[in-house]
Amino acid sequence: MPIVSSANDGAPTDRADLEPAGPAPLAGTPAGAAKPRLEIEYCTRCRWLPRAAWLAQELLSTFETDLGAVALVPGTGGVFVVRVEGAVVWDGRAQGFPEPTAVKRAVRDLVAPGRSLGHSDA
């Protein structure tokens, strides 16, 4: 059903014409360059939400200008996986429970190569 808008004298218009064009690029971000999305999938049955939330806070604090989003993804079966744009950065089944510094280094290598993490690089 067409939407009537007073901006065009009451003539019908498509919904697509009323959709926003999207957010403008952030200062310092090249036009069209999207910042990567990081996901932490955690096991709800294991009650790992607090640990996943704490790791998300650590990563957001470290990479606040380098990440576009950090998402907590509920899962089951003992899962604890950190992904950047779908690429596995840390898999708890294969690598054990992550230390924040190890995850920070792995994330840094993908989203901000060459960046110093200070004492975490030691």
C-alpha positions in Angstrom: 0.0 0.0 0.0 1.5 3.4 -1.0 2.2 5.9 1.7 1.0 9.5 1.2 3.5 12.1 2.0 2.8 15.8 2.3 6.3 16.5 1.0 5.2 15.5 -2.6 1.7 17.1 -2.5 -0.1 14.0 -1.4 1.1 11.8 -4.3 1.7 8.2 -3.4 5.3 7.1 -2.8 7.0 3.8 -2.1 8.1 2.9 1.4 11.7 2.6 0.1 11.6 6.4 -0.5 11.0 7.0 3.2 13.8 4.7 4.5 16.8 6.5 5.8 19.9 6.3 3.7 21.9 4.8 6.6 24.4 6.3 9.1 27.1 8.6 7.9 30.6 7.3 8.2 32.3 8.1 11.5 35.1 10.7 11.5 38.3 9.0 10.6 36.5 6.1 8.8 36.9 6.0 5.1 33.5 6.3 3.3 32.1 2.8 2.7 34.5 1.1 5.2 32.5 -0.8 7.8 34.1 -1.6 11.1 34.2 -5.3 11.9 31.6 -7.1 14.1 32.8 -9.3 16.9 30.7 -12.1 18.4 31.1 -14.1 21.5 29.1 -17.2 21.5 28.7 -18.7 25.0 26.9 -21.7 26.5 23.7 -20.7 28.4 23.5 -24.1 30.2 27.1 -23.6 31.5 26.1 -20.2 32.8 28.9 -18.5 30.9 27.1 -15.2 30.2 29.0 -13.3 33.0 32.3 -14.4 31.6 31.3 -13.6 28.0 30.0 -10.2 29.1 33.2 -9.4 31.0 35.3 -10.4 27.9 33.1 -8.2 25.7 33.7 -5.3 28.1 37.5 -5.9 27.9 37.5 -6.0 24.1 35.3 -2.9 23.8 37.5 -1.0 26.1 40.6 -2.0 24.1 39.1 -1.7 20.6 36.5 1.0 21.1 37.4 2.8 17.9 38.2 -0.3 15.8 35.0 -2.4 16.3 31.6 -1.7 14.8 29.8 -4.0 17.2 30.3 -6.6 19.9 27.5 -9.2 20.2 26.8 -11.8 22.8 25.3 -14.9 21.1 23.6 -17.5 23.3 24.5 -21.1 22.5 24.5 -24.6 24.1 26.8 -27.6 24.3 29.7 -26.0 26.1 30.4 -23.5 23.4 32.7 -20.5 24.0 33.8 -19.1 20.6 35.0 -15.6 19.7 34.5 -14.6 16.0 35.4 -11.5 14.1 33.3 -11.1 10.9 32.6 -14.9 11.1 36.3 -15.9 11.4 37.0 -17.9 14.6 39.5 -16.1 16.7 39.2 -18.3 19.8 37.5 -21.7 20.2 37.2 -22.8 23.8 36.9 -26.5 22.8 40.2 -26.5 21.0 42.1 -23.8 23.0 40.6 -23.9 26.4 39.1 -21.0 28.2 40.6 -17.8 27.0 42.8 -15.4 28.8 41.8 -11.8 27.8 45.3 -10.9 26.7 45.4 -13.9 24.3 42.0 -12.9 22.8 43.1 -9.3 22.6 46.2 -10.2 20.6 44.2 -12.4 18.2 41.5 -9.7 17.7 44.2 -7.0 17.3 45.9 -9.0 14.6 42.7 -8.9 12.6 41.2 -5.5 13.2 44.3 -3.3 14.0 47.5 -5.0 12.9 50.6 -3.4 14.2 48.9 -1.7 17.0 50.5 -2.0 20.4 48.5 -3.4 23.3 51.0 -2.1 25.9 51.7 -4.6 28.7 49.4 -7.2 27.0 52.0 -7.6 24.3 54.7 -8.7 26.8 
